[in-house]
Amino acid sequence: MITINIVNFDNIKLNEFHTCFHLWEDSHKDYLLTDALEIHFINMKKFRQLKTGDITHNPLERWLTFLDKETPLEIIEEVVKMDTAINKANERLNFVSQDKEFLRTYHLREMAMSDLTTAVNTGFERGENKKAIEIAKNLLRINLTIEQIQEATGLDTETIRSMC
């Protein structure tokens, strides 16, 4: 089974825009449970930051260029001409986009995905803030100054003072 997760946020703290994971046994790192399972993550934010993409020779970058809603139309047209599979996908997309009910469902899904992204990002921010507060409390216990704690955690002085 292969899963492909295309995300628009930084979920993996590695520099690559494409990462792939397999299942390994914890105490025997050289023992792969199965090669029939792969979990891919494609980070569109990191993909967009590439200085030089290679849509001519790299099929993955062609597909991501096609799927990226920020890609200019002339580039999409170029990619569609380069790749028969992308051309077929584009034809299918054009066909289904003529259906009003499909378009309505698509727009509702886009709104839901936008709401989900906002919720995930807010959750990450809250989680980071909770962690910073926890660290600040520990630093107060070892008698660091408010300025040192602020520098270490990024919290504002009022928040730190309220913990004293």
N, C-alpha and C positions, 0 to 999 in steps of 0.2 A: 504494500500500500504506500502510495506517495501522497503526501499532503503538501499543498503550496499555499502559503499564507502571504498575501500581498498587503502590506501595512503602510500606513502613512504617518508613523511615529517611531521613535527610537525605542525599540523593545529589546534589542540585543546590543550589548556594549562592546561591539567589535567594529572595525572601520569598514569592512566589506558591506556592500549593499545586498549581497546574496550569501546566506549562510545555510548549511545543510547539516542536519543532526541525525544520528543513528542511536540505537539502544545498545549500550555496553554494560557488562556486569560490573557492579561497583567495586568489588575487591579484586577483580581480574580485568584490568582496563584493556587488555589485548583480546578479550573474548567478546565478540559481537554476537548478540542474541540471534539476529537475523538480518540478512541484507535485503529482505523484502519490505522493510519499513524505512522510509525517509521522511523527514519533516523539514521542509524548506521554508525559509523566511526571506521575503524580498522587501526591502525597505525603500519605498519610493522617494522618501526625503533624501536618502543617501544617493540613490540612483540619479536624482536630478542634480546633485552636487558634483557629479563626475565632470572633470575638466574636458575630457575627450571621450566621447562614446564611439562605439564601433558598430554601427548598424549594418555596415556592409558585410562584415565577417562574423558577427556574433548574433545568432538567432535570438538568444534571450534578450539582448539589448534592443533588437528590432521589435520583439513583442512588447516589451515594457514601454518603448517609445510609442507604439500603437495604442496601448492601454492608458497611457498617461494623459489625463484630461488637460494638462498644461502644454501638450505638444502642439505647435502651430500646424494648421491644416496642410500647408505645403509639404511639411516633413512627413505627415501621415500619408499623404498621397504618394510620396516617394517610397515609403516603407511598403505600402500596399502593392506597388508595382514590383518591388524586389522579391516578395515572398508569396508563393501561391497559397499557403495555408492562411496567411494574414489576409490575402485578397478574398478568400472564401469566407473568412470570419467577418470581414467588412461587408461583403454582399449580404450575409445573413443578418447582420446588424441593421443594415439599411432596410431590409425586408421587414423585420419585426418592428422597427421604429415607425412604420407607417400605421401600425395598429394603435388606435387611441387608448384602449384599455391597457395595453402593454406600456405605453408611455406614461400613463397615470401611475401604474404600479411602479415603474422605474423611478419616477420623481418622488413617490412616497418612500421608496427604499433609499434613495439618495438622502432625503431628509432624515430618515432614521439613522443612516450611517453617520451623517454629520453630528446628530445628537449623541450617538455612541462615542464618536471621537472626542467630543467635548467632555463627556462623562469620564472617559478613560484619562484624558489629559488632566482633568480636575482631580481625579483620584490619585494620579501620580504626584501632582503638586501637593495634595493634602498629605500623602504618604511621606513625601520629602520633608514637609514642614513638621509632621509628627516626629520624624527621626531627628530633625534639627533641635526640636524642643527637648527630646530625650537626651541628646548629647549635651545640650546646654545645662540641663539639670545635673548631669554627672560632672560637668566642668565646674559648676557652682560648688558642688560637694568637695572638690579638691582645691577650692579657694582661688580660682583664677579670677582675674578682674573682668568686669563687664565688657570692657573694650576687647580683651583677649577672646572672650566668648563670642562676641559679635563678629570678630574677624574669623574665628574658626567655624561658626555656624551660618553666618549671613543673616541672622535674626536681628531685628531692630532692638535698640536699647530698652524701649518701653516694654517689649515682650520679655526680655531678660530680667529687667527690674521687677516685673510682676511675679517672677518665680522666686525672688529672694524672700 
